[in-house]
Amino acid sequence: MRTHFRLGNVALIFSLVVLITVLSVLQLLHANRIATRGYIIRNIEVEKAQVVNDNQILKMQVARAKSLTAVIKNETSINMAEVIQPTFLMVSTDLARP
């Protein structure tokens, strides 16, 4: 018992149009999903660059603070006194002249 199923020309064309439409919609949805992911990735990369930049700034501030702390704690700088009226010596030599 074989049953033959025959489609008319109109039904065949309609089926093809529906199939092409479904495939086009699926392709459009896939492309939209990829574009959305690309947009999200780009935003995350921008945020990452900003965080890296902020981290570098913070590292520079920490290094500056450590260097100031080191100077303040240095024993030589602690024992220094402010000079009220400095005396400058002017030395002239002929060593640098030909």
Backbone as XML, in Angstrom:
<?xml version="1.0"?>
<chain id="A" units="angstrom">
  <residue number="1" name="MET">
    <atom name="N" x="0.811" y="-1.180" z="0.000"/>
    <atom name="CA" x="0.000" y="0.000" z="0.000"/>
    <atom name="C" x="0.863" y="1.256" z="0.000"/>
  </residue>
  <residue number="2" name="ARG">
    <atom name="N" x="0.962" y="1.751" z="-1.112"/>
    <atom name="CA" x="1.722" y="2.983" z="-1.267"/>
    <atom name="C" x="0.772" y="4.126" z="-1.497"/>
  </residue>
  <residue number="3" name="THR">
    <atom name="N" x="1.046" y="5.173" z="-0.752"/>
    <atom name="CA" x="0.215" y="6.345" z="-0.939"/>
    <atom name="C" x="1.071" y="7.410" z="-1.603"/>
  </residue>
  <residue number="4" name="HIS">
    <atom name="N" x="0.591" y="7.941" z="-2.613"/>
    <atom name="CA" x="1.305" y="9.001" z="-3.299"/>
    <atom name="C" x="0.765" y="10.331" z="-2.814"/>
  </residue>
  <residue number="5" name="PHE">
    <atom name="N" x="1.711" y="11.154" z="-2.420"/>
    <atom name="CA" x="1.320" y="12.483" z="-1.956"/>
    <atom name="C" x="1.790" y="13.475" z="-2.994"/>
  </residue>
  <residue number="6" name="ARG">
    <atom name="N" x="0.897" y="14.200" z="-3.539"/>
    <atom name="CA" x="1.235" y="15.144" z="-4.579"/>
    <atom name="C" x="0.862" y="16.546" z="-4.130"/>
  </residue>
  <residue number="7" name="LEU">
    <atom name="N" x="1.801" y="17.434" z="-4.357"/>
    <atom name="CA" x="1.550" y="18.829" z="-4.057"/>
    <atom name="C" x="1.314" y="19.565" z="-5.359"/>
  </residue>
  <residue number="8" name="GLY">
    <atom name="N" x="0.439" y="20.480" z="-5.282"/>
    <atom name="CA" x="0.201" y="21.304" z="-6.448"/>
    <atom name="C" x="1.267" y="22.381" z="-6.538"/>
  </residue>
  <residue number="9" name="ASN">
    <atom name="N" x="1.334" y="23.049" z="-7.647"/>
    <atom name="CA" x="2.323" y="24.107" z="-7.851"/>
    <atom name="C" x="2.171" y="25.224" z="-6.833"/>
  </residue>
  <residue number="10" name="VAL">
    <atom name="N" x="0.980" y="25.598" z="-6.522"/>
    <atom name="CA" x="0.734" y="26.682" z="-5.577"/>
    <atom name="C" x="1.194" y="26.266" z="-4.182"/>
  </residue>
  <residue number="11" name="ALA">
    <atom name="N" x="0.875" y="25.049" z="-3.783"/>
    <atom name="CA" x="1.275" y="24.558" z="-2.458"/>
    <atom name="C" x="2.785" y="24.442" z="-2.361"/>
  </residue>
  <residue number="12" name="LEU">
    <atom name="N" x="3.442" y="24.030" z="-3.420"/>
    <atom name="CA" x="4.898" y="23.915" z="-3.432"/>
    <atom name="C" x="5.549" y="25.290" z="-3.304"/>
  </residue>
  <residue number="13" name="ILE">
    <atom name="N" x="5.084" y="26.252" z="-4.041"/>
    <atom name="CA" x="5.629" y="27.610" z="-3.964"/>
    <atom name="C" x="5.369" y="28.202" z="-2.587"/>
  </residue>
  <residue number="14" name="PHE">
    <atom name="N" x="4.171" y="28.005" z="-2.056"/>
    <atom name="CA" x="3.859" y="28.508" z="-0.718"/>
    <atom name="C" x="4.782" y="27.883" z="0.326"/>
  </residue>
  <residue number="15" name="SER">
    <atom name="N" x="5.024" y="26.585" z="0.222"/>
    <atom name="CA" x="5.918" y="25.894" z="1.166"/>
    <atom name="C" x="7.332" y="26.447" z="1.075"/>
  </residue>
  <residue number="16" name="LEU">
    <atom name="N" x="7.810" y="26.695" z="-0.117"/>
    <atom name="CA" x="9.147" y="27.256" z="-0.293"/>
    <atom name="C" x="9.233" y="28.668" z="0.280"/>
  </residue>
  <residue number="17" name="VAL">
    <atom name="N" x="8.233" y="29.488" z="0.062"/>
    <atom name="CA" x="8.220" y="30.845" z="0.609"/>
    <atom name="C" x="8.234" y="30.801" z="2.128"/>
  </residue>
  <residue number="18" name="VAL">
    <atom name="N" x="7.443" y="29.918" z="2.719"/>
    <atom name="CA" x="7.413" y="29.782" z="4.180"/>
    <atom name="C" x="8.773" y="29.312" z="4.677"/>
  </residue>
  <residue number="19" name="LEU">
    <atom name="N" x="9.393" y="28.355" z="4.029"/>
    <atom name="CA" x="10.703" y="27.848" z="4.435"/>
    <atom name="C" x="11.764" y="28.945" z="4.345"/>
  </residue>
  <residue number="20" name="ILE">
    <atom name="N" x="11.757" y="29.684" z="3.251"/>
    <atom name="CA" x="12.732" y="30.778" z="3.087"/>
    <atom name="C" x="12.496" y="31.860" z="4.135"/>
  </residue>
  <residue number="21" name="THR">
    <atom name="N" x="11.259" y="32.152" z="4.430"/>
    <atom name="CA" x="10.942" y="33.157" z="5.446"/>
    <atom name="C" x="11.427" y="32.718" z="6.821"/>
  </residue>
  <residue number="22" name="VAL">
    <atom name="N" x="11.182" y="31.483" z="7.173"/>
    <atom name="CA" x="11.620" y="30.956" z="8.478"/>
    <atom name="C" x="13.140" y="30.983" z="8.567"/>
  </residue>
  <residue number="23" name="LEU">
    <atom name="N" x="13.826" y="30.554" z="7.528"/>
    <atom name="CA" x="15.286" y="30.569" z="7.537"/>
    <atom name="C" x="15.822" y="32.000" z="7.620"/>
  </residue>
  <residue number="24" name="SER">
    <atom name="N" x="15.179" y="32.935" z="6.947"/>
    <atom name="CA" x="15.613" y="34.342" z="6.996"/>
    <atom name="C" x="15.444" y="34.919" z="8.399"/>
  </residue>
  <residue number="25" name="VAL">
    <atom name="N" x="14.338" y="34.606" z="9.034"/>
    <atom name="CA" x="14.102" y="35.088" z="10.400"/>
    <atom name="C" x="15.122" y="34.480" z="11.353"/>
  </residue>
  <residue number="26" name="LEU">
    <atom name="N" x="15.414" y="33.210" z="11.208"/>
    <atom name="CA" x="16.411" y="32.568" z="12.067"/>
    <atom name="C" x="17.793" y="33.185" z="11.862"/>
  </residue>
  <residue number="27" name="GLN">
    <atom name="N" x="18.150" y="33.463" z="10.625"/>
    <atom name="CA" x="19.443" y="34.085" z="10.341"/>
    <atom name="C" x="19.499" y="35.491" z="10.917"/>
  </residue>
  <residue number="28" name="LEU">
    <atom name="N" x="18.420" y="36.236" z="10.825"/>
    <atom name="CA" x="18.355" y="37.583" z="11.378"/>
    <atom name="C" x="18.487" y="37.557" z="12.903"/>
  </residue>
  <residue number="29" name="LEU">
    <atom name="N" x="17.816" y="36.616" z="13.543"/>
    <atom name="CA" x="17.931" y="36.487" z="14.990"/>
    <atom name="C" x="19.354" y="36.132" z="15.409"/>
  </residue>
  <residue number="30" name="HIS">
    <atom name="N" x="19.990" y="35.254" z="14.655"/>
    <atom name="CA" x="21.373" y="34.867" z="14.959"/>
    <atom name="C" x="22.316" y="36.060" z="14.798"/>
  </residue>
  <residue number="31" name="ALA">
    <atom name="N" x="22.159" y="36.817" z="13.729"/>
    <atom name="CA" x="23.008" y="37.992" z="13.510"/>
    <atom name="C" x="22.784" y="39.030" z="14.606"/>
  </residue>
  <residue number="32" name="ASN">
    <atom name="N" x="21.554" y="39.200" z="15.035"/>
    <atom name="CA" x="21.238" y="40.142" z="16.105"/>
    <atom name="C" x="21.894" y="39.711" z="17.414"/>
  </residue>
  <residue number="33" name="ARG">
    <atom name="N" x="21.868" y="38.432" z="17.710"/>
    <atom name="CA" x="22.487" y="37.906" z="18.926"/>
    <atom name="C" x="23.998" y="38.139" z="18.905"/>
  </residue>
  <residue number="34" name="ILE">
    <atom name="N" x="24.620" y="37.919" z="17.756"/>
    <atom name="CA" x="26.067" y="38.130" z="17.632"/>
    <atom name="C" x="26.407" y="39.611" z="17.796"/>
  </residue>
  <residue number="35" name="ALA">
    <atom name="N" x="25.619" y="40.492" z="17.190"/>
    <atom name="CA" x="25.867" y="41.933" z="17.309"/>
    <atom name="C" x="25.707" y="42.398" z="18.753"/>
  </residue>
  <residue number="36" name="THR">
    <atom name="N" x="24.719" y="41.867" z="19.448"/>
    <atom name="CA" x="24.499" y="42.234" z="20.843"/>
    <atom name="C" x="25.671" y="41.789" z="21.701"/>
  </residue>
  <residue number="37" name="ARG">
    <atom name="N" x="26.157" y="40.589" z="21.467"/>
    <atom name="CA" x="27.316" y="40.096" z="22.229"/>
    <atom name="C" x="28.551" y="40.943" z="21.942"/>
  </residue>
  <residue number="38" name="GLY">
    <atom name="N" x="28.726" y="41.347" z="20.690"/>
    <atom name="CA" x="29.855" y="42.209" z="20.346"/>
    <atom name="C" x="29.777" y="43.547" z="21.062"/>
  </residue>
  <residue number="39" name="TYR">
    <atom name="N" x="28.589" y="44.089" z="21.160"/>
    <atom name="CA" x="28.382" y="45.359" z="21.859"/>
    <atom name="C" x="28.709" y="45.202" z="23.348"/>
  </residue>
  <residue number="40" name="ILE">
    <atom name="N" x="28.263" y="44.108" z="23.936"/>
    <atom name="CA" x="28.549" y="43.853" z="25.358"/>
    <atom name="C" x="30.047" y="43.685" z="25.569"/>
  </residue>
  <residue number="41" name="ILE">
    <atom name="N" x="30.706" y="42.950" z="24.699"/>
    <atom name="CA" x="32.151" y="42.740" z="24.820"/>
    <atom name="C" x="32.890" y="44.065" z="24.693"/>
  </residue>
  <residue number="42" name="ARG">
    <atom name="N" x="32.473" y="44.904" z="23.769"/>
    <atom name="CA" x="33.123" y="46.211" z="23.598"/>
    <atom name="C" x="32.963" y="47.064" z="24.855"/>
  </residue>
  <residue number="43" name="ASN">
    <atom name="N" x="31.785" y="47.053" z="25.442"/>
    <atom name="CA" x="31.569" y="47.816" z="26.681"/>
    <atom name="C" x="32.429" y="47.285" z="27.821"/>
  </residue>
  <residue number="44" name="ILE">
    <atom name="N" x="32.551" y="45.978" z="27.909"/>
    <atom name="CA" x="33.379" y="45.388" z="28.964"/>
    <atom name="C" x="34.845" y="45.747" z="28.749"/>
  </residue>
  <residue number="45" name="GLU">
    <atom name="N" x="35.298" y="45.759" z="27.509"/>
    <atom name="CA" x="36.688" y="46.132" z="27.229"/>
    <atom name="C" x="36.948" y="47.599" z="27.583"/>
  </residue>
  <residue number="46" name="VAL">
    <atom name="N" x="35.982" y="48.466" z="27.340"/>
    <atom name="CA" x="36.132" y="49.880" z="27.716"/>
    <atom name="C" x="36.215" y="50.006" z="29.242"/>
  </residue>
  <residue number="47" name="GLU">
    <atom name="N" x="35.355" y="49.278" z="29.942"/>
    <atom name="CA" x="35.399" y="49.298" z="31.408"/>
    <atom name="C" x="36.721" y="48.750" z="31.924"/>
  </residue>
  <residue number="48" name="LYS">
    <atom name="N" x="37.230" y="47.697" z="31.281"/>
    <atom name="CA" x="38.510" y="47.115" z="31.691"/>
    <atom name="C" x="39.634" y="48.133" z="31.518"/>
  </residue>
  <residue number="49" name="ALA">
    <atom name="N" x="39.635" y="48.825" z="30.386"/>
    <atom name="CA" x="40.674" y="49.834" z="30.142"/>
    <atom name="C" x="40.605" y="50.939" z="31.191"/>
  </residue>
  <residue number="50" name="GLN">
    <atom name="N" x="39.407" y="51.335" z="31.570"/>
    <atom name="CA" x="39.249" y="52.373" z="32.593"/>
    <atom name="C" x="39.761" y="51.885" z="33.942"/>
  </residue>
  <residue number="51" name="VAL">
    <atom name="N" x="39.464" y="50.639" z="34.282"/>
    <atom name="CA" x="39.930" y="50.077" z="35.557"/>
    <atom name="C" x="41.448" y="49.958" z="35.564"/>
  </residue>
  <residue number="52" name="VAL">
    <atom name="N" x="42.044" y="49.551" z="34.452"/>
    <atom name="CA" x="43.502" y="49.459" z="34.368"/>
    <atom name="C" x="44.121" y="50.847" z="34.528"/>
  </residue>
  <residue number="53" name="ASN">
    <atom name="N" x="43.524" y="51.851" z="33.895"/>
    <atom name="CA" x="44.011" y="53.217" z="34.020"/>
    <atom name="C" x="43.900" y="53.703" z="35.465"/>
  </residue>
  <residue number="54" name="ASP">
    <atom name="N" x="42.763" y="53.454" z="36.097"/>
    <atom name="CA" x="42.588" y="53.832" z="37.504"/>
    <atom name="C" x="43.603" y="53.123" z="38.393"/>
  </residue>
  <residue number="55" name="ASN">
    <atom name="N" x="43.867" y="51.860" z="38.095"/>
    <atom name="CA" x="44.839" y="51.092" z="38.875"/>
    <atom name="C" x="46.238" y="51.690" z="38.749"/>
  </residue>
  <residue number="56" name="GLN">
    <atom name="N" x="46.614" y="52.107" z="37.550"/>
    <atom name="CA" x="47.919" y="52.738" z="37.355"/>
    <atom name="C" x="48.023" y="54.042" z="38.134"/>
  </residue>
  <residue number="57" name="ILE">
    <atom name="N" x="46.948" y="54.822" z="38.111"/>
    <atom name="CA" x="46.943" y="56.083" z="38.859"/>
    <atom name="C" x="47.100" y="55.811" z="40.351"/>
  </residue>
  <residue number="58" name="LEU">
    <atom name="N" x="46.386" y="54.821" z="40.852"/>
    <atom name="CA" x="46.492" y="54.474" z="42.274"/>
    <atom name="C" x="47.896" y="53.984" z="42.629"/>
  </residue>
  <residue number="59" name="LYS">
    <atom name="N" x="48.503" y="53.211" z="41.741"/>
    <atom name="CA" x="49.877" y="52.749" z="41.995"/>
    <atom name="C" x="50.838" y="53.927" z="42.069"/>
  </residue>
  <residue number="60" name="MET">
    <atom name="N" x="50.649" y="54.911" z="41.185"/>
    <atom name="CA" x="51.516" y="56.091" z="41.219"/>
    <atom name="C" x="51.309" y="56.872" z="42.516"/>
  </residue>
  <residue number="61" name="GLN">
    <atom name="N" x="50.079" y="56.987" z="42.958"/>
    <atom name="CA" x="49.802" y="57.700" z="44.201"/>
    <atom name="C" x="50.402" y="56.970" z="45.399"/>
  </residue>
  <residue number="62" name="VAL">
    <atom name="N" x="50.334" y="55.654" z="45.400"/>
    <atom name="CA" x="50.931" y="54.863" z="46.488"/>
    <atom name="C" x="52.439" y="55.031" z="46.481"/>
  </residue>
  <residue number="63" name="ALA">
    <atom name="N" x="53.051" y="54.995" z="45.298"/>
    <atom name="CA" x="54.512" y="55.169" z="45.218"/>
    <atom name="C" x="54.918" y="56.553" z="45.701"/>
  </residue>
  <residue number="64" name="ARG">
    <atom name="N" x="54.151" y="57.573" z="45.330"/>
    <atom name="CA" x="54.447" y="58.934" z="45.779"/>
    <atom name="C" x="54.312" y="59.034" z="47.304"/>
  </residue>
  <residue number="65" name="ALA">
    <atom name="N" x="53.278" y="58.448" z="47.855"/>
    <atom name="CA" x="53.079" y="58.490" z="49.309"/>
    <atom name="C" x="54.189" y="57.738" z="50.031"/>
  </residue>
  <residue number="66" name="LYS">
    <atom name="N" x="54.601" y="56.597" z="49.471"/>
    <atom name="CA" x="55.693" y="55.831" z="50.102"/>
    <atom name="C" x="56.990" y="56.612" z="50.060"/>
  </residue>
  <residue number="67" name="SER">
    <atom name="N" x="57.258" y="57.301" z="48.964"/>
    <atom name="CA" x="58.508" y="58.049" z="48.873"/>
    <atom name="C" x="58.504" y="59.211" z="49.857"/>
  </residue>
  <residue number="68" name="LEU">
    <atom name="N" x="57.383" y="59.902" z="50.022"/>
    <atom name="CA" x="57.303" y="60.978" z="51.005"/>
    <atom name="C" x="57.454" y="60.441" z="52.417"/>
  </residue>
  <residue number="69" name="THR">
    <atom name="N" x="56.849" y="59.300" z="52.681"/>
    <atom name="CA" x="56.974" y="58.679" z="54.003"/>
    <atom name="C" x="58.416" y="58.285" z="54.265"/>
  </residue>
  <residue number="70" name="ALA">
    <atom name="N" x="59.099" y="57.777" z="53.262"/>
    <atom name="CA" x="60.497" y="57.377" z="53.430"/>
    <atom name="C" x="61.372" y="58.589" z="53.729"/>
  </residue>
  <residue number="71" name="VAL">
    <atom name="N" x="61.116" y="59.701" z="53.073"/>
    <atom name="CA" x="61.903" y="60.914" z="53.314"/>
    <atom name="C" x="61.640" y="61.431" z="54.731"/>
  </residue>
  <residue number="72" name="ILE">
    <atom name="N" x="60.404" y="61.416" z="55.140"/>
    <atom name="CA" x="60.072" y="61.910" z="56.476"/>
    <atom name="C" x="60.683" y="61.024" z="57.556"/>
  </residue>
  <residue number="73" name="LYS">
    <atom name="N" x="60.699" y="59.728" z="57.333"/>
    <atom name="CA" x="61.227" y="58.808" z="58.344"/>
    <atom name="C" x="62.747" y="58.704" z="58.313"/>
  </residue>
  <residue number="74" name="ASN">
    <atom name="N" x="63.382" y="59.217" z="57.277"/>
    <atom name="CA" x="64.827" y="59.127" z="57.141"/>
    <atom name="C" x="65.499" y="59.873" z="58.295"/>
  </residue>
  <residue number="75" name="GLU">
    <atom name="N" x="66.469" y="59.253" z="58.941"/>
    <atom name="CA" x="67.115" y="59.826" z="60.120"/>
    <atom name="C" x="67.852" y="61.115" z="59.781"/>
  </residue>
  <residue number="76" name="THR">
    <atom name="N" x="68.443" y="61.189" z="58.636"/>
    <atom name="CA" x="69.176" y="62.393" z="58.249"/>
    <atom name="C" x="68.225" y="63.582" z="58.120"/>
  </residue>
  <residue number="77" name="SER">
    <atom name="N" x="67.090" y="63.368" z="57.502"/>
    <atom name="CA" x="66.154" y="64.470" z="57.335"/>
    <atom name="C" x="65.516" y="64.865" z="58.665"/>
  </residue>
  <residue number="78" name="ILE">
    <atom name="N" x="65.421" y="63.938" z="59.590"/>
    <atom name="CA" x="64.866" y="64.273" z="60.908"/>
    <atom name="C" x="65.824" y="65.180" z="61.668"/>
  </residue>
  <residue number="79" name="ASN">
    <atom name="N" x="67.117" y="64.962" z="61.527"/>
    <atom name="CA" x="68.116" y="65.739" z="62.252"/>
    <atom name="C" x="68.446" y="67.068" z="61.587"/>
  </residue>
  <residue number="80" name="MET">
    <atom name="N" x="67.870" y="67.367" z="60.466"/>
    <atom name="CA" x="68.166" y="68.629" z="59.781"/>
    <atom name="C" x="67.464" y="69.784" z="60.480"/>
  </residue>
  <residue number="81" name="ALA">
    <atom name="N" x="68.112" y="70.934" z="60.395"/>
    <atom name="CA" x="67.527" y="72.141" z="60.985"/>
    <atom name="C" x="67.395" y="73.185" z="59.896"/>
  </residue>
  <residue number="82" name="GLU">
    <atom name="N" x="66.448" y="74.082" z="60.063"/>
    <atom name="CA" x="66.229" y="75.126" z="59.079"/>
    <atom name="C" x="67.305" y="76.199" z="59.231"/>
  </residue>
  <residue number="83" name="VAL">
    <atom name="N" x="67.854" y="76.635" z="58.123"/>
    <atom name="CA" x="68.895" y="77.659" z="58.126"/>
    <atom name="C" x="68.214" y="79.018" z="58.034"/>
  </residue>
  <residue number="84" name="ILE">
    <atom name="N" x="68.572" y="79.892" z="58.984"/>
    <atom name="CA" x="67.944" y="81.200" z="59.033"/>
    <atom name="C" x="68.586" y="82.152" z="58.020"/>
  </residue>
  <residue number="85" name="GLN">
    <atom name="N" x="69.908" y="82.362" z="58.113"/>
    <atom name="CA" x="70.617" y="83.231" z="57.180"/>
    <atom name="C" x="71.774" y="82.452" z="56.568"/>
  </residue>
  <residue number="86" name="PRO">
    <atom name="N" x="71.565" y="81.855" z="55.420"/>
    <atom name="CA" x="72.627" y="81.057" z="54.817"/>
    <atom name="C" x="73.751" y="81.941" z="54.283"/>
  </residue>
  <residue number="87" name="THR">
    <atom name="N" x="74.965" y="81.407" z="54.344"/>
    <atom name="CA" x="76.137" y="82.091" z="53.805"/>
    <atom name="C" x="76.611" y="81.296" z="52.597"/>
  </residue>
  <residue number="88" name="PHE">
    <atom name="N" x="76.747" y="81.970" z="51.477"/>
    <atom name="CA" x="77.174" y="81.309" z="50.257"/>
    <atom name="C" x="78.628" y="81.648" z="49.994"/>
  </residue>
  <residue number="89" name="LEU">
    <atom name="N" x="79.404" y="80.680" z="49.592"/>
    <atom name="CA" x="80.807" y="80.873" z="49.250"/>
    <atom name="C" x="80.932" y="80.969" z="47.741"/>
  </residue>
  <residue number="90" name="MET">
    <atom name="N" x="81.640" y="81.931" z="47.294"/>
    <atom name="CA" x="81.904" y="82.078" z="45.871"/>
    <atom name="C" x="83.377" y="81.731" z="45.648"/>
  </residue>
  <residue number="91" name="VAL">
    <atom name="N" x="83.620" y="80.693" z="44.902"/>
    <atom name="CA" x="84.977" y="80.239" z="44.657"/>
    <atom name="C" x="85.231" y="80.401" z="43.175"/>
  </residue>
  <residue number="92" name="SER">
    <atom name="N" x="86.315" y="81.080" z="42.867"/>
    <atom name="CA" x="86.661" y="81.190" z="41.451"/>
    <atom name="C" x="88.001" y="80.500" z="41.257"/>
  </residue>
  <residue number="93" name="THR">
    <atom name="N" x="88.030" y="79.606" z="40.325"/>
    <atom name="CA" x="89.271" y="78.903" z="40.010"/>
    <atom name="C" x="89.464" y="78.953" z="38.497"/>
  </residue>
  <residue number="94" name="ASP">
    <atom name="N" x="90.655" y="78.730" z="38.111"/>
    <atom name="CA" x="90.951" y="78.702" z="36.688"/>
    <atom name="C" x="91.019" y="77.273" z="36.167"/>
  </residue>
  <residue number="95" name="LEU">
    <atom name="N" x="90.488" y="76.362" z="36.878"/>
    <atom name="CA" x="90.571" y="74.947" z="36.471"/>
    <atom name="C" x="89.769" y="74.691" z="35.195"/>
  </residue>
  <residue number="96" name="ALA">
    <atom name="N" x="88.683" y="75.342" z="35.019"/>
    <atom name="CA" x="87.830" y="75.074" z="33.876"/>
    <atom name="C" x="88.233" y="75.882" z="32.654"/>
  </residue>
  <residue number="97" name="ARG">
    <atom name="N" x="89.166" y="76.823" z="32.806"/>
    <atom name="CA" x="89.556" y="77.649" z="31.676"/>
    <atom name="C" x="90.744" y="77.013" z="30.966"/>
  </residue>
  <residue number="98" name="PRO">
    <atom name="N" x="90.802" y="77.134" z="29.668"/>
    <atom name="CA" x="91.913" y="76.518" z="28.913"/>
    <atom name="C" x="93.213" y="77.300" z="29.030"/>
  </residue>
</chain>
